[in-house]
Amino acid sequence: MVLEIAVKAAVGAPDILGDCPFSQRALLTLEEKKIPYKSHLINLSDKPQWFLEVNPEGKVPVVKFDDKWVSDSDVIVGILEEKYPEPSLATPPEFASV
């Protein structure tokens, strides 16, 4: 199964990944876990209608899990860690307070 993810496009370059650390975090998690995905680069100053329909707040990143679009990089990474536990990218408890 290929996940869909919508992330920020670079300003002035709609075909290049933008400078959003939240989008980059979600993408890096997908890459590290070797989860297949299809990315949609979103121009935040001219958001496509389909994107606003699935994500009325218009924030990135959003990932489609089981026909539902989920926003917030913390939530996305948590779901990815739960659904795809290997390799684990969770912070070990002994380092949680560092």
Phi, psi and omega in degrees: 000133180259124177279152174253137179224135175252126183227168182287132172274156177293145177295125180079359180218081187295349180258011182237141178300136181276186187262031180273114181295334179289318175296316181296323178298315180296317179295318179297323177296315177300316180295313182296325180273358179057043178267124179294139181209160174242125182259146174242118178274124186252124173281110187290343177269353178211070186290134178294151183300319181301323181294316179292332178291322180271344184213077186304332178289338177073020181269153175240153359276163169223141180235142179267114176246119176048053178068013176235130178275129183242131178253176179082115185299325178297316180294315181301311181296323177297317178294317179298319180295323180288315183283331183230077188290344182244134350287147181286130176249008180289147177290126178299145183306324183292346178248005185297332183265000181284000000 
